[in-house]
Amino acid sequence: MIQQIFTTTFFASVLGSAIRLATPILATSLGEIYTQRSGVMNLGLEGTMLMGALAGFLGCYFSGSLALGVLCGMAAGVLMSAVMAFLSVTMKANQVIAGTALTILGSGLAAFIYRSVFGLQKSPPQVENFRALPIPGLSKIPFFGDVLFNHNLLVYIIFALVPITWFVLEKTVLGLRIKMVGEHPRAADSKGISVAGVRYTAVMIGGAYAGLAGAYLTIAYMNSFTDNIVSGRGYIALAVVIFSHWKPSLAMWGSLLFGFANALQIRLQALGAPIPNQFLLMLPYVITIVVLVGVSKKAEFPSAYTQPYSRMER
């Protein structure tokens, strides 16, 4: 087995799979950067991703259109995040409790809708998912071609969101307002900026990204829906946001780290590694805990992080 591991074929397979497995985590973490930079922590990402996965699958299944499936997934993410924004911004509810409730709601609602539509079936319904789209010329490069340039369209789009997210946050008026509201909401309010409006926008952008990640899971990575399809990726995305210090480029590398851990355990299981299956499955989550313990103490959170704003309070 050692000889099988130390081969270019093995590493190319693991690294290519790591990119595909990192993609939904990356999309969700990029969206959460918008949300947290505005001062809101959305712990409901798991439920939002699950609803996005279901909506994306249903949209594609009934329309036969992959593009419509992606749009349905993003729309579901926006609707779920609007609930979170209402609870945390308008109602000023505890964001930890509101996010946890949203995850529970999403998990139960997705399962209910899926069974209401399809009932109990021996074999789950499937859709024709996104196929690999090799980039001409680049995909033929030895080793790197298979690793970097032989993925489906959504993988390329989501990785392209890294520089786009950086540009929006650092070079646009919207990005400046999001950061200002997260750091000094009262100062932003004094300049005529709607703190609630900016936070609603940031949370709903984050929801769109999470819904896109969910749709990716059902119509790009797999071709069906299951209740446990998200499998903790929403919580890992939260860890990636803290690990990255709210920087999109570092979020990409953090996502790839978790994607690599997941891809490695899958390949080791396939090779029949003499390691208990349960320990291999634990690997990505153990890394999450280690990263949080090592990084969270040094993380500089936005000054108004998780703090509801009211202009009546001084």
N, C-alpha and C positions, 0 to 999 in steps of 0.2 A: 504493500500500500504506500510506503514511503516513496518508492520509485514513481508511482502514479501521481503523487502530490507535487513533486519537484519537476514538473514539466511545463513547457510554455502553454500547452493545451489546457492544463488545469488552471493556471493563473489567468489565462485569457477568459476562460469560462466563468471563474469566480468574479473577476473584475467587471465583465460585461453584465453579469447578473446583479452585481452590487449596484451598478448604475440604475438598473430597472427597479430594484427594490428600494433604492434611495429616493426615487422620483416622487412618490406620494408624500413621503416625510418632508422632502424639500418644499413641495408646493404648499403644504400646510404650515410649515415653519415660516416661509416667506410671508404668508398672509398674517400669521400671528405677530410678525414683527410690526406690521402696520398697527395692529390692535394694541399691542403692549406699548409701543412708542406713544400712543395717545393716552396712556394711563389706565387702560382696561386689560384685565387678565381674563381670557376666555378659556375656562376649563372644560367647556362643552365641545371641544374639537372632535372628540371621539364620536359623539352622537351626531355632530354635523357632518363628519365624513361618512358615517353610515347612511344618513339620509341622502347625501349626495351620491353615494354608491347605488342606492336603490333607485333614485330618480333617474340617474344616468342609464341604468340598466333598463328600466321601464320605458324611458323615452326612446332608446335604441331598439328595444324589442318590438314595440308597437308601430314605430315609424320606419324602421329599417335604416335609419340615418344615424351614423356615428356622430356627426356634427350636432344633431339635435339632442342626442344623448348627452354630449358634453355640456350643452347649454342647459339642459334640464338639471343635470347635476349641480352646476353652478347656481342655478336659480334656487334649488333646494337649500344650498349652503347659505345663500343670502337670506332666505326666509328664516332659517334656524338662527342665524346670527342676529337677525332683527329682534327676535325674542330675547336673546341675550342682551342686546343693546337696550331694549325697553326695561328689562329687569335691573340692569346695572347702572344705566345712565338716568333714565326717567324715574324709576322707582327707588333707585339708590340702594338696591338690595346687596347683601354680602356677595361678592363676586365668586368666592369659592363655593358657596352653597348654590348660587344660581347656575354656575357652570356644571356642577355635579348633577343638579336636577335636569339640566339640558341634555347631558349625556344619557341619563336614565330614560328621559323622554324619547330621545332619538332612537335608542336601542329598542325600546318597546314598540314605538310607532312603526319603525321600519319592519320589524318582524310581523306586526299585525297587518300592515298594508300588503306585504309580500304574500302572506297566507290568504288574505282576502281575495287577492287577484288570481293566484295560481292554485290555491288549495294545497293538499298534500299529494305529492307526486313521487313516484319511485326514482325517476331521474329528473334533476332540476332543468328548467328551460334554459336555453343558451342563445347567445347572439353571435353574429360574425364580428369579431373584434378587430381592432387596429392591427395591421400586419407590419412586420419589419420593413423599414424604408431605407435601404442602404444608400449612402451618399455616393454618387458616381465618382470613381477615382479614389476617393479617400477610404472607402470601405475595403479596397484591395490592398491597402498597406499591411504588410505582415504584422501580426500581433495587434497593433494599435487599431487597425481597421475594424476587426471584430469587436474590440473593447469599446471604441468611441463612436463609430460611424455606422453601426448596423442595428439601429433601434427604431421603434415606431414613432410616428409623428408627435404624439403627446410628450414623449420623453424629450425631444428636441425643444418643443414649445416651453415646457416647464423649466428646463435649464436656461432657456433664453430669458425667463422671467427674473433671473438673478440680476443681470445688469439693468433690466428695466426697473425692478424694485429699487435698486440703488439710486438710479437716476431720479425716480419720482420722489424719494425721501430726501435726497440731498440737493436736487437742482430745480425743484418746482415749488410753487406757492403752497400747493396742497401738502407737500412733505414738510415744509417749514411750519405750517399751521399744526400738523399732527404732532411734531416734536415740541412745539411751543405749548400746546395744550397738555401734553404729557409731563412737561417740566414745570410750567408756571401757568396754570389755567386762569388764575385771577388776572395776571398780566395780559393774557390773551383776550380775556373778556373786556378788559379796560380799553383794548384796541378795537373793539367792535367785532371780534371773532366769536362766533357761536360755539362755545365749548361743547354743548350737547350735539350740535350738528356735526362738528368735526369728529367727535367720538363715534357717533352713529355711522358716519361714513367709513371710518377706519375699521370698525368692527365688522361692517358688512363687506368691505373689501376682503378682510380676513376670512369671512364666511364663504365668499366666492372662490377663494383659493382652496379652502378645505373641501368645498363641494367638487371642485375640479379634481382634487386628489382622490376623492371617493369615486367619481366617475372613472378615473384612470384604473382603479382597482378592478372594476367590473367589466369595462369594455376595452381596456388596453392591456392590462396585465393578465387578467383572466377573461372568461367569456360568460360568467354566470354570477349569481348573487348568493351569498350565504350569510347567516347571522353573525358569524365571527370573522368576516372578511377583513375588517379593519385591524383587529388583533393588537390593540395597544399602540398603534402608530400615532394616534393623536397625542398621547402622553409623551411618546418619544419626541414628537415635534416640539412640544413644550420644553423638553430638556435641551433640544437643539437650539432653541431661541436663546436660552440662558447661556448655553455653551458659546454661542456666537457673539455674545454681547450686543445683540440686536443689529448685527451687520450681515447683509445678504451673502457676501462672499464667504464668510466664515460659516454661515448656515449651510451653504452648499457642501463644504468639507465635513461639517458635522454630520449631515445627512448621509454622505458617502461612507463615513466611518460606521454608522449603524447598518447601512446597506451591505457593507463588506462583512460585518459580523454575521448578519443573517445569511448572506450568500455562502459564507464559509461553512456555517453549520449545516446548511442544506447539502452542500457538496460532500462534506465529511460523512454525513448520514448515507448518501448515495454510494460512497466508497466502502461502507461498512466499517467505519472507524470503531475501534474497541473502546468507545466511550459511551456511557449510558445516554440514550436518546434524550432524556429529560435534561441532562446537563447541557447538551448542545442547544436545545430549545431555549434554555435560560440565557445563553450568551449575549444576545442583544440587550436584554433587560438588565443584566449585570453591568454591562458597559454604561447603560443609562444611569444607574445608581452611582457608579464610580465617577462619572463625569459630573453629576450634580453635586456630589460631596466635594469634589476637587475644585469646581469652578464657582459654585453658587456664593461662596464666601467672598470672592473677589469681584463678583458681578456688581456693576453700578446701575441699579434700577432707576428708571425715570422718577423724578422727585415726587410726582403725583400718582405713582403707581398704585392701583387698586383703590384710590381715594375718590369717592363721589364728590362732585363739585356742586355747590349751591352759592349763588351770588349773595344770598341773605346771610351767609355765615362769614364770620371774620376771624 
